[in-house]
Amino acid sequence: MKISTEIGSAAHLIGEERAIESLAKAGFDAWDFSMFDMCRYDWSRKVFLPSDHPLASTDYLKFARKLKQIGLDNGIVCNQSHAPFPSSVAIRPFLKRAIECTAEAGGKICIIHPENDRSAEENAEMYLELLPFAKECGVKIATENMWNWDNEKGEACFAACATSESFLEHLHAVDDPSFVACLDLGHAEMKGAGSGAAAMIRALGPKLEALHIHDNDRIHDSHQLPFSMKIDFGEIVSALKEIDYGGYFTLEADAYLKKYAKDDVCKGVKKMAESAKRLAAMFEKESL
């Protein structure tokens, strides 16, 4: 089982180039291309902001090629990417750009969020619009399980793909082999949001081709290091083994690195690799 992690959290401290180098030194097999700075979103004001990031420039493909080469020079590859979000109409041109960058970096899957409050059929319109271009680029699109928040209950509540039923509805609405599932384990384990990660893994079966792995208190979307909070990863790994999961174990513990100073990022990345390797070892042990 190969391990990967997102580069966004490390990149905010040391830049994408050094982030990829640090992942390789820590023992990761691959890197997940975070593209959120391609199109920045102010959640408080709900507006898109200008970005001076290379991914927002006309040389975005050159930047993606540069990152790919840095990875190859250090012995790791790009396995998947995460497009900017939320996936509203205003962001659609950047979703195509994200697919292009995924292909240029060597990634095989681009995770594109569904819109939280739209139906499977409504979200399918966006995915069906993007799929022909993604196929031309040799990239699959993965949708992901989302969540909303109930202020009265103080817990998560339903959003697109949050339950096994909704996730399958989204997959069936598009019905294309190049449209697959990325299961966010932390989202699936939040109280009130969905069906639980293990149940969703079994329901998704062979359509599950990517993961976002992180830990939480089973209430909040904490994005912490696996084995540091309350999620039962033993049950989840068993379910992944049952469906013969063949993708990467990709961490999305991006909040974890926030406690590290710039000079200590490599120590944090090493801890992340250790947790990913522990998960991979659990998965391999299931086959013995």
Summary of the structure (lengths in Angstrom):
residues: 288
radius of gyration: 17.6
end to end distance: 13.9
largest distance: 52.2
contacts: 1032
relative contact order: 0.14
helix: 48%
strand: 18%
